[in-house]
Amino acid sequence: MFDLSKLKIDLMPFKPGSPKSYWLAVAIMALATFVRLEISLETDWLPYLTFFPAVVVITLFCGGAAGAASALLSIALAWVFFMPREVSFENIYRSTMFAIGTGSVILVAGAVRRTTIFIR
């Protein structure tokens, strides 16, 4: 039988703002960038393919500040490595939708944590 009471989903494994949490965030972003570079030839039209899951994982494990920093870093990395050099409406649109999506994830995760702490 699986005991659900032992799950600690709302508790982060790393203290938010600690150097360990930011090092983990950097490692996850490096892995996401490496994976994205490896699959770059087939999916040039998806510049944020690996960055969105990376930001979600970083937010859940390291906190909202590290998640927000990784979202901004993801946008910069996508513009440098994966998007065409010219500034176009499509590039701006993709970056804006990524920022809205990751911002929503970060805000919801923070709200869930605050609510859980309040209830406890």
BARO-559584 format. One line per field, with one value per atom (N, C-alpha, C): residue in three letters; atom name; x, y, z; residue number from 1. Coordinates in steps of 0.001 Angstrom, whole numbers, m for minus. Layout:
BEGIN
marke = [Ala,...]
mise = [CA,...]
x = [X,...]
y = [Y,...]
z = [Z,...]
marse = [NUM,...]
//
This chain:
BEGIN
marke = [Met,Met,Met,Phe,Phe,Phe,Asp,Asp,Asp,Leu,Leu,Leu,Ser,Ser,Ser,Lys,Lys,Lys,Leu,Leu,Leu,Lys,Lys,Lys,Ile,Ile,Ile,Asp,Asp,Asp,Leu,Leu,Leu,Met,Met,Met,Pro,Pro,Pro,Phe,Phe,Phe,Lys,Lys,Lys,Pro,Pro,Pro,Gly,Gly,Gly,Ser,Ser,Ser,Pro,Pro,Pro,Lys,Lys,Lys,Ser,Ser,Ser,Tyr,Tyr,Tyr,Trp,Trp,Trp,Leu,Leu,Leu,Ala,Ala,Ala,Val,Val,Val,Ala,Ala,Ala,Ile,Ile,Ile,Met,Met,Met,Ala,Ala,Ala,Leu,Leu,Leu,Ala,Ala,Ala,Thr,Thr,Thr,Phe,Phe,Phe,Val,Val,Val,Arg,Arg,Arg,Leu,Leu,Leu,Glu,Glu,Glu,Ile,Ile,Ile,Ser,Ser,Ser,Leu,Leu,Leu,Glu,Glu,Glu,Thr,Thr,Thr,Asp,Asp,Asp,Trp,Trp,Trp,Leu,Leu,Leu,Pro,Pro,Pro,Tyr,Tyr,Tyr,Leu,Leu,Leu,Thr,Thr,Thr,Phe,Phe,Phe,Phe,Phe,Phe,Pro,Pro,Pro,Ala,Ala,Ala,Val,Val,Val,Val,Val,Val,Val,Val,Val,Ile,Ile,Ile,Thr,Thr,Thr,Leu,Leu,Leu,Phe,Phe,Phe,Cys,Cys,Cys,Gly,Gly,Gly,Gly,Gly,Gly,Ala,Ala,Ala,Ala,Ala,Ala,Gly,Gly,Gly,Ala,Ala,Ala,Ala,Ala,Ala,Ser,Ser,Ser,Ala,Ala,Ala,Leu,Leu,Leu,Leu,Leu,Leu,Ser,Ser,Ser,Ile,Ile,Ile,Ala,Ala,Ala,Leu,Leu,Leu,Ala,Ala,Ala,Trp,Trp,Trp,Val,Val,Val,Phe,Phe,Phe,Phe,Phe,Phe,Met,Met,Met,Pro,Pro,Pro,Arg,Arg,Arg,Glu,Glu,Glu,Val,Val,Val,Ser,Ser,Ser,Phe,Phe,Phe,Glu,Glu,Glu,Asn,Asn,Asn,Ile,Ile,Ile,Tyr,Tyr,Tyr,Arg,Arg,Arg,Ser,Ser,Ser,Thr,Thr,Thr,Met,Met,Met,Phe,Phe,Phe,Ala,Ala,Ala,Ile,Ile,Ile,Gly,Gly,Gly,Thr,Thr,Thr,Gly,Gly,Gly,Ser,Ser,Ser,Val,Val,Val,Ile,Ile,Ile,Leu,Leu,Leu,Val,Val,Val,Ala,Ala,Ala,Gly,Gly,Gly,Ala,Ala,Ala,Val,Val,Val,Arg,Arg,Arg,Arg,Arg,Arg,Thr,Thr,Thr,Thr,Thr,Thr,Ile,Ile,Ile,Phe,Phe,Phe,Ile,Ile,Ile,Arg,Arg,Arg]
mise = [N,CA,C,N,CA,C,N,CA,C,N,CA,C,N,CA,C,N,CA,C,N,CA,C,N,CA,C,N,CA,C,N,CA,C,N,CA,C,N,CA,C,N,CA,C,N,CA,C,N,CA,C,N,CA,C,N,CA,C,N,CA,C,N,CA,C,N,CA,C,N,CA,C,N,CA,C,N,CA,C,N,CA,C,N,CA,C,N,CA,C,N,CA,C,N,CA,C,N,CA,C,N,CA,C,N,CA,C,N,CA,C,N,CA,C,N,CA,C,N,CA,C,N,CA,C,N,CA,C,N,CA,C,N,CA,C,N,CA,C,N,CA,C,N,CA,C,N,CA,C,N,CA,C,N,CA,C,N,CA,C,N,CA,C,N,CA,C,N,CA,C,N,CA,C,N,CA,C,N,CA,C,N,CA,C,N,CA,C,N,CA,C,N,CA,C,N,CA,C,N,CA,C,N,CA,C,N,CA,C,N,CA,C,N,CA,C,N,CA,C,N,CA,C,N,CA,C,N,CA,C,N,CA,C,N,CA,C,N,CA,C,N,CA,C,N,CA,C,N,CA,C,N,CA,C,N,CA,C,N,CA,C,N,CA,C,N,CA,C,N,CA,C,N,CA,C,N,CA,C,N,CA,C,N,CA,C,N,CA,C,N,CA,C,N,CA,C,N,CA,C,N,CA,C,N,CA,C,N,CA,C,N,CA,C,N,CA,C,N,CA,C,N,CA,C,N,CA,C,N,CA,C,N,CA,C,N,CA,C,N,CA,C,N,CA,C,N,CA,C,N,CA,C,N,CA,C,N,CA,C,N,CA,C,N,CA,C,N,CA,C,N,CA,C,N,CA,C,N,CA,C,N,CA,C,N,CA,C,N,CA,C,N,CA,C,N,CA,C,N,CA,C,N,CA,C,N,CA,C,N,CA,C,N,CA,C,N,CA,C]
x = [833,0,883,484,1237,676,1529,1099,1312,216,303,708,601,927,2426,3242,4686,5203,4357,4765,4931,6006,6285,6467,5464,5563,5691,5055,5053,6337,7212,8462,9602,10380,11494,12682,13369,14543,15702,15759,16828,16234,16923,16449,16475,15355,15329,16354,17077,18073,19439,19562,20854,21761,23053,23963,23728,23369,23097,21936,20902,19747,20107,20936,21329,22305,23176,24058,23261,22241,21382,20649,20183,19498,20435,21675,22651,22900,23017,23249,22065,20850,19663,19582,19901,19876,20948,22119,23174,22736,22109,21609,20526,19612,18540,19123,20129,20759,21479,22194,22900,21921,20839,19843,19221,18931,18323,19281,20565,21548,21635,21488,21566,20364,19213,18022,17688,18635,18402,18021,18566,18325,16881,16230,14875,13797,14092,13047,13459,13872,14259,13083,11886,10716,10246,10918,10589,11803,12081,13297,13273,12100,12000,11618,11881,11454,11929,13168,13690,13733,13604,13718,12481,11298,10096,10084,10314,10373,11495,12616,13721,13311,12614,12168,11162,10272,9308,10030,10985,11735,12527,13162,13935,13025,11855,10915,10469,10199,9737,10837,12069,13161,13912,14002,14892,14169,12897,12160,11877,11049,10592,11662,12570,13618,14540,14936,15781,15005,13702,12871,12766,12585,12504,13834,14926,16248,16488,16061,16260,15352,14177,13309,13957,14527,15212,16442,17172,18334,17903,16764,16248,15947,15340,15033,16321,17313,18591,19263,19272,19897,19169,17850,17083,17381,17481,17779,19198,20125,21514,21716,21151,21473,20421,19144,18124,17186,17205,16311,17106,16415,17102,17632,18681,19343,18477,17588,16766,15634,15303,14206,12909,12027,10772,9623,8429,7237,7144,7489,7403,8336,9554,10494,10008,9516,9003,7778,6915,5711,6079,6996,7422,8017,8852,9469,8439,7469,6418,5550,5193,4384,5166,6460,7288,7341,7521,7579,6254,5140,3826,3625,3981,3821,4675,5955,6821,6470,6079,5646,4427,3508,2319,2690,3592,4028,4693,5547,6249,5267,4303,3319,2409,1962,1086,1834,3083,3870,4080,4357,4515,3226,2106,822,461,741,464,1320,2582,3458,2991,2644,2175,880,m18,m1281,m1054,m171,144,744,1650,2244,1182,290,m783,m1711,m2053,m2952,m2285,m994,m305,m221]
y = [m1175,0,1244,2217,3463,4475,5025,5980,7405,8098,9454,10481,10146,11121,11405,10580,10774,11657,12038,12924,14342,14975,16345,17220,17291,18018,19518,20026,21464,21979,21101,21510,21395,22467,22466,21730,20933,20227,21167,22330,23287,24575,25188,26444,27534,28212,29268,30362,30780,31822,31326,30045,29512,29311,29314,29067,27711,26693,25372,25427,26186,26251,26930,27964,28630,27777,27032,26120,25028,24521,23522,24124,25357,26029,26198,26568,26725,25376,24315,22983,22534,22789,22406,23221,24513,25346,24892,24521,24032,22740,21850,20604,20879,21792,22135,22739,23588,24189,23129,22230,21162,20268,19866,19008,19751,21032,21829,21969,22113,22182,20865,19758,18450,18170,18690,18454,19658,20549,21812,21672,20703,20608,20279,19472,19041,20016,20831,21647,23110,23701,25108,26036,25578,26418,26373,25600,25540,25959,27255,27668,27390,27302,27108,25678,24724,23344,22748,22895,22324,23331,24615,25626,25694,25504,25583,24500,23223,22217,22496,23037,23352,24420,25445,26509,25952,25076,24472,23665,22839,22020,22913,23938,24855,25553,25976,26639,25703,24466,23515,23108,22991,22533,23661,24831,25883,27155,27294,28481,29429,30420,31349,32286,32735,33650,32958,31743,30991,30671,30407,30159,31380,32553,33791,34092,33890,34116,33153,31907,30936,31241,31801,32198,33312,34293,35380,34857,33961,33355,32531,31851,31065,31952,33098,34023,34489,34837,35284,34171,32959,31837,31506,31570,31296,32334,33603,34654,34499,34074,33951,32719,31577,30318,29811,30041,29293,30119,31408,32221,32880,33176,33882,35235,35700,36928,38185,38203,39399,39423,40609,40780,40753,39834,39707,39604,39796,39673,38269,37275,35883,35623,36131,35951,36657,37856,38607,37910,37416,36707,35444,34648,33425,33750,34773,35148,35661,36417,36927,35796,34860,33724,32856,32691,31945,32665,33980,34755,34683,34757,34653,33259,32234,30856,30557,30916,30648,31527,32761,33632,33075,32517,31897,30708,29875,28715,29171,30170,30659,31242,32025,32629,31585,30617,29575,28720,28362,27563,28332,29616,30433,30558,30724,30814,29513,28399,27097,26918,27295,27168,28068,29321,30230,29744,29244,28724,27495,26622,25439,25816,26786,27243,27874,28651,29291,28251,27225,26176,25382,25100,24340,25150]
z = [0,0,0,m757,m869,112,964,1986,1470,1179,647,1696,2969,4011,4089,3481,3532,2404,1477,397,925,560,985,m254,m1073,m2332,m2108,m1069,m854,m210,236,859,m138,m276,m1208,m604,m1387,m880,m529,m1174,m933,m391,533,1111,40,m185,m1204,m886,m1889,m1726,m1291,m997,m575,m1790,m1561,m2693,m3354,m2562,m3145,m4131,m3783,m4682,m6001,m5936,m7175,m7992,m7347,m8079,m8766,m8077,m8707,m9901,m9760,m10864,m12059,m11805,m12893,m13570,m12780,m13349,m14214,m13737,m14511,m15799,m15735,m16944,m17941,m17440,m18334,m19016,m18261,m18840,m19882,m19575,m20526,m21806,m21666,m22841,m23671,m23006,m23716,m24480,m23819,m24477,m25652,m25468,m26544,m27719,m27450,m28537,m29299,m28598,m29242,m30153,m29822,m30652,m31514,m31673,m32353,m33819,m34516,m35947,m36288,m35482,m35794,m35321,m34327,m33706,m33600,m34690,m34658,m34363,m34592,m34372,m32918,m32053,m30622,m29794,m29690,m28994,m27486,m26884,m25430,m25056,m25939,m25745,m24427,m24084,m22842,m21702,m22023,m20977,m20083,m20630,m19800,m18718,m19065,m17989,m16988,m17466,m16556,m15549,m16009,m15094,m14088,m14515,m13594,m12526,m12920,m11957,m11004,m11526,m10679,m9683,m10118,m9214,m8105,m8432,m7424,m6454,m6932,m6076,m5385,m6018,m5518,m5091,m5400,m5001,m6149,m5854,m6875,m7402,m6548,m7011,m8006,m7699,m8640,m9908,m9779,m10955,m11848,m11230,m12016,m12698,m11983,m12586,m13737,m13574,m14653,m15849,m15602,m16717,m17533,m16853,m17569,m18309,m17671,m18326,m19539,m19439,m20565,m21762,m21499,m22598,m23270,m22457,m23024,m23826,m23286,m24002,m25302,m25273,m26489,m27565,m27170,m28154,m28704,m27878,m28330,m29209,m28798,m29477,m30458,m30201,m30924,m31796,m31679,m32500,m33625,m34730,m35818,m35336,m35953,m35518,m35670,m36648,m36830,m35798,m35375,m34427,m35227,m34869,m35587,m34584,m35102,m34249,m33664,m34451,m33991,m32805,m32868,m31759,m30491,m30653,m29500,m28929,m29795,m29346,m28564,m29083,m28381,m27017,m26959,m25688,m24696,m25177,m24305,m23764,m24605,m24143,m23156,m23381,m22440,m21095,m21125,m19882,m19129,m19842,m19192,m18606,m19346,m18862,m17649,m17708,m16565,m15379,m15647,m14552,m13840,m14602,m14007,m13134,m13611,m12833,m11532,m11613,m10429,m9423,m9891,m8978,m8341,m9118,m8568,m7554,m7856,m6902,m5603,m5702,m4497,m3706,m4398,m3712,m3009,m3656,m3033,m1784,m1863,m684,455,147,1206,1820,1006,1526,2402,1982,2786,4130,4115,5369,6268,5679,6452,7072,6317,6816,7935,7805,8845,10113]
marse = [1,1,1,2,2,2,3,3,3,4,4,4,5,5,5,6,6,6,7,7,7,8,8,8,9,9,9,10,10,10,11,11,11,12,12,12,13,13,13,14,14,14,15,15,15,16,16,16,17,17,17,18,18,18,19,19,19,20,20,20,21,21,21,22,22,22,23,23,23,24,24,24,25,25,25,26,26,26,27,27,27,28,28,28,29,29,29,30,30,30,31,31,31,32,32,32,33,33,33,34,34,34,35,35,35,36,36,36,37,37,37,38,38,38,39,39,39,40,40,40,41,41,41,42,42,42,43,43,43,44,44,44,45,45,45,46,46,46,47,47,47,48,48,48,49,49,49,50,50,50,51,51,51,52,52,52,53,53,53,54,54,54,55,55,55,56,56,56,57,57,57,58,58,58,59,59,59,60,60,60,61,61,61,62,62,62,63,63,63,64,64,64,65,65,65,66,66,66,67,67,67,68,68,68,69,69,69,70,70,70,71,71,71,72,72,72,73,73,73,74,74,74,75,75,75,76,76,76,77,77,77,78,78,78,79,79,79,80,80,80,81,81,81,82,82,82,83,83,83,84,84,84,85,85,85,86,86,86,87,87,87,88,88,88,89,89,89,90,90,90,91,91,91,92,92,92,93,93,93,94,94,94,95,95,95,96,96,96,97,97,97,98,98,98,99,99,99,100,100,100,101,101,101,102,102,102,103,103,103,104,104,104,105,105,105,106,106,106,107,107,107,108,108,108,109,109,109,110,110,110,111,111,111,112,112,112,113,113,113,114,114,114,115,115,115,116,116,116,117,117,117,118,118,118,119,119,119,120,120,120]
//
